[in-house]
C-alpha cells in the first residue's frame, strides 16, 4: 500500500517568466506541485483540465489582460485563490472585494503563508 500523500497542486498564473520561476522554486521547495500559465486562455484551459488544482496564485494583469475570467472559473470550481498585485486591492472589481491579495514583490515567507492559508 502506498502511504505517500500527493503534493497539493498550486496553479501560478504569472506573465513575467522570472517571477513565475521564482514562485515555482519557493512553492516547490515548500512541498507543493506547481503548474504555470502566462496567459488567461492557457490558465482557463488548465482549470478545465483533468489535473486537480488545490489553490491558485493569480497575477491581476497579464500583459494588459486582466485575470478575472480565471478567478471566476476557479470560484465556480471551489478552488481558493489569491490575487498578486503591486497595487494591493486597488483595481479589484467589487465581485472580488473579499478575495485575498498578496503584495508584489513577493517575500518567500509571505508567499508560503498565503498559499498555506488558502489550503487551511
N, C-alpha and C positions, 0 to 999 in steps of 0.2 A: 504494500500500500504506500502511496506517495503522500507524505505529510507536508510537502513544500507548498506554502501558500503563494499563489501567483502574485507578482507585483501589481500594485494598483496602477492603473493607466491614467496618465495626465496628458491631455491634448494641449499643446502650446501653439497658439496662433500669433505669429510674430513675423513681420516682414523684413526686419533687419537681421541678416544672417548671423552676424557676430553675436548679437543679443540672444538669438534663438539657440545658438550653440552653447553660450554661457549658461542659459537657463537649463538646457538639456543636461549639461555636466553637473550642475548643482542638484537637480532633481534626481538624476540617475545615481549620483553618489549618495543620495538620501534613501535610495531603495525603490524609487518609482520607475515604471516603464514609461517612456516619453514618446509620443508621436507628434510630429510637427507639420504645420501648414503655414504658408506665407501669404495665401490669398483666401478670400471669402469663399469662392467656389470650391476650392480644394478642401477647406475646413468643413463645408456643408456635405461634401462627398464623404469625407471621413466619418462625420457624425452619423450619416445614413448607412454606413458600412456595417459589417458583421462584428468588428472588434469592439468589445465593450469599453466605454470611456467612463472613468470614475469621477473625473474632475477636469476643469479646463482653465487655462490662463489665456485671456483674450486681450491682445493689444487693440485699443479702440480704433486707431487709424492705420490702415494697411495701404500704404501708397495712395492716400487720398480716398480710399473706400472704407466706410465705417463697418465695423464688425457686428453690428446689431442683428442682422439676419441669423448669424451663427448663434448669438446669445438666445434669440427666440427659439431656435431649433433645440438647443440644449435645455432650455427651460421646459419645453414640451416633453422632452425625454426624461426630465427629472435629474439632469446632470448638473451638479453645482459648478459655478464658475466665479472667477474673479476677473475684473477688468484691470488692465495695466495701462497707466497713463502718466505722462509727465505733467498733466494739468489737474490731477486729482479728480474730484467729482464734476468739475466744470465740463459742460458739454454732454453730460449723460441725459438721455431723454427721461421724462417722468416715469415711463414704464419700467425703468431700471434704477429708480432712485434708491431702492433698498439693496441693490447689489453691492458687494464689497469691491473696493478699489485699492489696488496696490500701486503705490507711488513709484515712478521711474525716476532716476536709475535704481535698479534693484539692489538691495543688500541681501546677501545669501540667507541670512537668518530670517529676515522678513519674508522672503520668498517661500522658504520651507514652512514657516509658521502659517502663512496664508493658505498654502495647499493643505497642510495638516488640519487647519480649521474647516476647510471645505469638506474634508473626509471624516470629520469627527461625528 
